[in-house]
């Protein structure tokens, strides 16, 4: 019985390996589509945040205003393409005829494209890792609105890439001091001071703001002295 079960498992594993080899072509296709589409868009800012935030919520409306102001300043807006904060950011860009990009991900729940994305820059991805490359390669700034697991994943991904200098120093901004202060307190007191797992100054690369005015002022001042270019 054990030998028979082992043979069945090995057959399944061999079939899986064969399928994995062909997957590389689908992955390559997603990279090619993303690179070709986003390279034409120009300087952009990516706005991350919860898919569950509803219109009328203070962070939804703040995301609309931030995206609107950044679009007026000449930046395109990139989001994950779904509802909630993503919808709000695309809506803000759309309101002033700014470039509005949506990088959607196929999920079994929760994620459908919002109606404020430019048709030519609305893309769907099967792979989270390909999608995150697109977020990080072409963004000249990262806005972290309040969110859940996905936003935290993106937060630490971007922070790691900046801290390790895998791409050029890029503005990273968290919106909502009430939401983020507990995490930053833990990172400073535990990660940095108690355990010495991050260096003094690592947290200084991330700003915490509460208004669209602060975001636009910071971005404008940063790029008055730095080049606008892809990150890698």
N, C-alpha and C positions, 0 to 999 in steps of 0.2 A: 504493500500500500504506500509506504514511504517512497520507494523508488518510482512508483507511478506518479505520485504527486510531484516529485522533483522534476521528472521529465516534462510534465504539463507546465510547470512554472518556467522551466528553461525555454520551452517553445514560445510561451508568451513573451518572455524577455527578449528572445531573438527577433520576434516580430516587432517589438517595440523599438529595438535598436535600428531596424531597417527603416521604420517610419521616421525616426529621429534624423537619419541621414538626409531624407528628402525635405525635412523641415527647413533646412538651411536656405532653400530657395525662396520659401515664403518670407523668412526673416529678411533676406536680402532685398526682396521686393518692397517690404515695408520701409527699409532704410532708404532705398532709392527714391521712392515716392515722397517720403518726408523731406529728404535733402533737396530734391528738385523743386518742391513746392515752397518750402520755407526760405530757401536762398533768394527767392524773388520778392519776399515780403518787405525786407528792410528792417531797421532797428525796431525791436519789440520789447515789451515787458510781459513776463508771465505772471498771472494772478492765480494763486492756489486757494482752495477753501472748500468748505463742506458742500456736498450735493444736497443736503437736507435743509439748508437755510431758505426760508420762504420770503417772497416779496412782502415788504412792509417791516421786516425785521431790521434792526439798526445796522447790522453788518451787511445785509443785502443792499440796503440803500447806500451805505458807505462805499461798497464795492462799485456800484454804479457810478458814483461821483468820482472816485479815484480813477477808474478806467476812462471816464469822460474827460477828466482833466489831463491825463497822460496822453490821450489821443489828440487832444487839442494842442499839446506840446510837440506832437509829431511822432509819437511812438505808436506802433501797432500793439494790439493786445492779444496775447495767447492765453487760452484756458484749456482745461480738460474737455471742453465741449458739451458738458452735461448741464443739469439743472442747478439750482441753488446759487452759490457764490459764482460759479462758472457762468451761469446764465446772466447774472447781474453784471459781471465784467464785460461780457460780450455785448450786452445791452448798452452799457455806457459808451463803448466805442462806436456802436452802431448809431447811437443818437446824434453823433457829430460827424458821421460819415468817415470814421476812422477805420483802419484795417482791423478786422475782427476774425481771429483764427481760432478754430476749435479742433483739438486733438482728442477725439473720442476713443473710448476703449470698449470693446464688446464684453459685456457682463451679463450674467443671468438675471440681474435685478438692478434697479435703481438708476441706470444710466441710459438716457436717450439724448440725442442731440437737441440743443436749444435752438430757437428760431432766429437768433441774432448773429449767427456766424455767416461770414461771406461764403457764398457757394463754392468759389474756387479754392478756398482754404479750409474746407471742412473735410477732415480725414478720420478714418476709423482704423484702429489698430487692434490686433489680437494679442500683442505682447507688451506688457508693461515696460520692459527694459528698453525696447525700441522707442516707445513713446517718451520715456524719460530722457533719452538722448536728444530727442527733438526739442523738448522743453529747455534743456540746459545748453545745447549748442547755439541756439539762435536768440537767446534772451539777453538783453542788456540790463536787466534788473529783475528781481524776484520779489513779489509781494505775497506774504503769507497771511491770509485772512484766517479767522478761527475755523477749525475743521477737525476731522476725526483721524482714523487710522491712515487714510491715504495722504492727508495733509501732513501728518507727522512723518511719514515715510519720505515725502518730498522735502520737508524741512531739513531733515538730517542728511539726505542725499546732497542737497545744494550746499549746506554748511560744510560737509566733508570735502566737496570739490573745491570750494573756496579756500578752506583752511589748508588743504594739501597743495594748493596752487596748481591743480590739474587744469584749471583755466584761469584767465586773468581776473584780477580783483573786480568784483561785480557787486553792485548794491543789492543787499538783502534786507528786506524790511518786514517786520511783523506788525500787524495792525490789531490794536486792541490791548492796551496795557493790562486791563482787568483779566483778560483771557490768558495772556502769556506770562504774566509776572511770576506765577507759581513755578512754572517750568524753568524760567531763568534763575529764580532763587535757588532751586535744587541744583541746576547745573553749576552755578557759582560756588555754593557752599559745599556740595558733595563731590561733584565731578572734578572741580578745580581745586578748591582749598583743602578738602578732607582727603581725597583719594589721589590728587595730582594726575588725573587722567586726561585733562586738557591743560593747555598752557595759559598763564596770565595774558590777557589780551585777545584770546580767541573769541570771547563773547563780544568784544568791541566791534567786530566786523558786522554784527547784526544790530540794526536799529529797531526801536519800538516806537511807533507813532500812533496817534489817535485821529488824525484828520487828513483829508485829501491835500490840503494846503502844505502840510509838512512833507508829504510824499513828493509832490511836484517840485517843491523848493529844493529838497535834498537831491533828487535826480538831476535837476537842472544844474545845480552847483557841481555835482560829481562830474557830469559830462562837459562842463566848461573847461575841465582840466584833464580829461581822459578821452581816449579814442573809442569811437563806436565801431565794434567789430565782433564777428562770431567768437565764441569763447574757446574753441579748439578746432 
